[in-house]
């Protein structure tokens, strides 16, 4: 609960006063289990839980009904001020975030944004109509099943799941466990895993874990192999050929891996070109499939790939 409260405070600093007061007034039982706070222009501010959606009222209470007159509606001026707060009133300095549609807010909290892209180049958001604040959560022990069947000499893991299934949560806990016993490198491109700031991680990722934050995955992997001599590398969301090439190269150097990928089942996993190539080359030997958004971080199946 302490971690969730810290995330709520981080989010509140990026909200207009009417929303900030309401969020900070929420009861602990309404904060518990909360995964997202979503703002959509002209609609009621919503609170997302694994098994339900509720709506935020001005006094910090919640309701099941989006048309309840007590709900805070994200009027256009609220969306504009939220965007300004995310950019620290300097959109020019946040071109990367506005082009990628995501902001890292510290403490592992991430804000996804969507809306209208520039008519000039189509690469930068100019009008933000939706904001999704995702709450970081560490669940100590959720990777025990994976850790207990791991054999670092032969096994590399892919942690697979859909949206909000807890892939990053499981990866973080597995990194913590291996990072306490072996030389480990964590490639934390979006700073969602370690919550790194002030020269240190604010999530427990292991005593012997070296962290690379803020650079592209493939660059981080190459850098870790070149400079930190890890036994195992952890990274989130393998996405493209560059990631696959870096992993394959590091595998050839004897480095082991655990990584996440967006895939809910074996069929969708093999439709991902990067995953298919790595599995065919023998880089990954097991896939861990999570149950889904209704039970984030819970393992449905551990499947041998070769």
C-alpha positions in Angstrom: 0.0 0.0 0.0 2.9 2.4 0.7 4.2 2.0 -2.9 0.7 2.7 -4.3 0.4 5.8 -2.1 3.8 7.0 -3.4 2.6 6.5 -7.0 -0.6 8.4 -6.2 1.4 11.4 -4.9 3.6 11.3 -8.1 0.5 11.3 -10.3 -1.1 14.1 -8.3 1.8 16.4 -9.1 0.9 16.2 -12.8 -2.8 16.9 -12.3 -4.8 20.2 -12.2 -5.9 21.3 -8.7 -9.4 19.9 -8.9 -8.1 16.4 -9.8 -5.1 16.7 -7.5 -7.4 17.4 -4.4 -9.7 14.5 -5.3 -6.9 12.0 -5.9 -5.2 12.9 -2.6 -8.5 12.6 -0.8 -9.1 9.0 -2.0 -9.6 6.4 0.7 -6.9 3.7 1.1 -9.4 1.0 0.2 -10.1 2.8 -3.2 -6.3 3.1 -3.8 -5.6 -0.5 -3.1 -5.4 -2.5 -6.3 -5.7 0.6 -8.5 -3.8 0.1 -11.8 -4.7 3.2 -13.8 -6.1 6.7 -13.6 -7.5 7.7 -17.0 -8.6 11.1 -18.3 -10.5 11.4 -21.5 -11.6 14.8 -22.8 -15.2 15.7 -21.8 -15.7 12.4 -20.0 -15.6 11.4 -16.4 -12.2 10.6 -14.9 -12.0 6.8 -14.5 -10.2 4.5 -12.1 -9.2 1.1 -13.4 -8.8 -2.0 -11.3 -8.1 -5.6 -12.4 -11.8 -6.5 -12.2 -13.7 -3.2 -12.5 -13.8 0.4 -13.5 -14.9 3.2 -11.2 -15.2 7.0 -11.6 -13.7 9.7 -9.5 -15.8 12.3 -7.6 -14.8 15.7 -6.6 -14.5 14.8 -2.9 -12.3 11.8 -3.6 -15.1 9.2 -3.4 -15.7 6.8 -6.2 -18.9 5.7 -8.1 -19.8 3.0 -10.5 -21.7 5.4 -12.7 -19.9 7.7 -15.2 -23.0 10.0 -15.4 -23.1 10.6 -11.7 -23.3 14.4 -11.2 -20.5 14.2 -8.6 -18.0 12.9 -11.1 -15.1 15.1 -12.3 -15.4 15.6 -16.0 -12.1 16.1 -17.9 -13.1 19.4 -19.6 -10.8 20.5 -22.4 -9.1 23.1 -20.1 -8.3 20.2 -17.7 -6.7 18.2 -20.5 -4.7 21.2 -21.6 -3.4 21.9 -18.1 -2.6 18.2 -17.6 -0.5 18.2 -20.8 1.3 21.4 -19.7 2.1 19.7 -16.3 3.4 16.6 -18.0 5.7 18.8 -20.2 6.6 21.1 -17.3 5.1 23.9 -19.4 7.7 23.4 -22.1 6.3 21.2 -24.9 9.3 22.0 -27.1 11.6 20.2 -24.6 9.3 17.1 -24.6 9.3 16.3 -28.3 10.5 12.7 -27.8 7.7 12.0 -25.3 5.1 13.7 -27.5 6.2 11.7 -30.5 6.3 8.3 -28.5 3.1 9.1 -26.6 4.5 8.3 -23.2 6.1 10.1 -20.2 8.1 8.6 -17.4 7.1 10.5 -14.2 9.4 8.9 -11.6 8.9 6.1 -9.2 8.0 3.8 -12.0 4.9 5.7 -12.9 4.2 6.2 -16.6 1.7 8.4 -18.4 0.5 7.3 -21.9 -1.1 10.0 -24.0 -3.1 10.1 -27.2 -4.8 12.7 -29.4 -4.1 14.6 -32.6 -0.7 14.4 -34.3 0.9 17.3 -36.1 -0.6 18.0 -39.6 2.9 19.1 -40.7 4.8 15.8 -40.0 2.4 13.4 -38.3 5.1 12.6 -35.7 4.3 14.8 -32.7 1.1 15.0 -30.6 -0.2 18.6 -30.6 -3.6 18.1 -29.0 -3.9 15.6 -26.2 -7.3 14.1 -25.7 -6.5 11.1 -23.4 -4.0 10.5 -20.6 -3.5 7.2 -18.9 -1.5 7.2 -15.6 -0.2 3.7 -15.0 0.6 2.8 -11.4 3.8 0.9 -10.8 3.6 -2.0 -8.4 6.2 -4.4 -7.0 4.9 -7.8 -5.9 7.6 -9.6 -4.0 7.5 -13.4 -4.7 5.3 -13.3 -7.8 8.1 -14.8 -9.8 8.9 -17.6 -7.4 7.5 -20.3 -9.7 9.7 -19.2 -12.6 12.7 -18.7 -10.4 12.4 -22.1 -8.8 12.4 -23.9 -12.2 15.2 -21.8 -13.6 18.5 -23.3 -14.5 20.7 -20.4 -15.6 23.1 -22.7 -17.5 20.4 -23.8 -20.0 17.2 -21.7 -19.7 16.3 -18.3 -21.0 12.7 -17.1 -20.3 10.2 -15.1 -22.3 7.5 -13.7 -20.1 4.3 -13.4 -22.2 1.0 -11.7 -21.7 -1.5 -9.2 -22.9 -2.1 -5.6 -21.8 -2.1 -5.2 -18.0 -1.3 -8.8 -17.4 1.7 -8.0 -15.1 4.6 -8.9 -17.4 6.8 -6.1 -16.0 5.8 -7.0 -12.4 7.0 -10.6 -12.9 10.1 -9.5 -14.7 11.0 -7.1 -11.9 10.6 -9.8 -9.2 12.6 -12.3 -11.2 15.4 -9.7 -11.7 15.4 -9.1 -7.9 15.9 -12.8 -7.3 18.6 -13.4 -9.9 20.2 -10.1 -9.1 20.8 -11.2 -5.5 22.9 -14.2 -6.6 24.4 -13.5 -10.0 25.9 -10.6 -12.0 22.8 -9.1 -13.6 22.1 -6.3 -16.1 18.7 -4.6 -16.3 17.9 -2.7 -19.5 15.2 -0.4 -18.3 14.4 1.8 -21.4 11.4 3.5 -19.9 12.4 3.4 -16.3 9.3 1.3 -15.4 11.2 -1.6 -13.8 13.7 0.0 -11.4 12.2 3.5 -10.9 15.7 4.8 -11.1 16.4 8.4 -9.9 19.0 10.2 -7.9 21.6 7.6 -8.9 19.7 4.6 -7.4 16.8 2.3 -8.1 13.7 2.8 -5.9 12.4 -0.7 -6.6 14.3 -3.7 -5.4 15.9 -5.2 -8.5 18.7 -7.1 -6.7 22.0 -6.3 -5.0 24.2 -7.3 -8.0 22.1 -5.7 -10.7 23.6 -3.0 -12.9 20.9 -0.8 -14.4 20.9 1.0 -17.8 18.0 3.5 -18.1 16.7 5.7 -20.8 18.4 4.3 -23.9 17.0 2.0 -26.6 16.9 -1.7 -25.6 19.3 -2.9 -28.3 21.9 -0.2 -27.4 21.5 -1.1 -23.7 22.0 -4.8 -24.4 25.1 -4.1 -26.5 26.5 -1.7 -23.8 25.9 -4.2 -21.0 27.7 -7.0 -22.8 30.6 -4.8 -23.7 31.1 -3.1 -20.4 29.5 -5.0 -17.5 30.1 -8.7 -18.2 26.7 -9.9 -16.9 25.7 -13.5 -16.4 22.1 -12.6 -17.2 20.3 -9.6 -18.8 16.7 -8.6 -18.1 14.8 -6.4 -20.5 11.2 -5.4 -21.1 9.1 -5.6 -24.3 11.2 -7.1 -27.1 9.8 -5.4 -30.1 11.8 -5.4 -33.4 14.7 -6.8 -35.4 17.3 -4.6 -33.6 16.3 -6.0 -30.3 16.4 -9.6 -31.6 19.8 -9.0 -33.2 21.3 -7.6 -30.0 19.9 -10.5 -28.0 21.3 -13.1 -30.5 24.7 -11.5 -30.4 24.8 -11.5 -26.6 23.6 -15.1 -26.6 26.6 -16.0 -28.7 28.8 -14.4 -26.0 27.3 -16.8 -23.4 24.9 -14.3 -21.8 21.5 -15.5 -20.6 18.2 -13.6 -20.7 14.8 -13.0 -19.3 12.6 -10.7 -21.3 8.9 -9.8 -21.8 6.9 -9.8 -25.0 3.3 -8.9 -25.8 1.7 -12.2 -26.6 -1.3 -13.9 -24.9 -0.7 -17.4 -26.2 1.6 -19.6 -28.2 0.0 -18.7 -31.5 0.3 -15.0 -31.0 3.9 -15.4 -29.7 5.0 -17.2 -32.9 3.4 -14.4 -35.0 5.9 -12.0 -33.5 8.8 -11.9 -35.9 11.4 -11.1 -33.3 10.3 -13.8 -31.0 10.0 -16.4 -33.8 13.6 -15.7 -34.9 15.0 -15.9 -31.4 13.1 -19.1 -30.5 14.3 -20.8 -33.8 17.9 -19.8 -33.0 17.5 -21.4 -29.5 17.9 -18.2 -27.6 14.7 -18.7 -25.5 13.9 -22.2 -24.1 10.8 -21.5 -22.1 7.8 -19.2 -22.3 5.9 -18.1 -19.2 2.2 -17.2 -20.1 0.4 -15.0 -17.6 -3.3 -15.3 -16.9 -4.3 -11.8 -18.0 -5.6 -8.4 -16.8 -8.1 -10.0 -14.4 -5.2 -11.6 -12.4 -2.1 -9.5 -13.1 1.2 -11.2 -12.3 -0.4 -14.6 -12.0 1.2 -17.4 -14.1 -1.1 -19.6 -16.3 1.4 -21.8 -17.9 5.1 -22.4 -18.3 5.9 -23.9 -21.7 9.0 -25.4 -23.0 9.9 -24.1 -26.4 12.5 -26.6 -27.5 
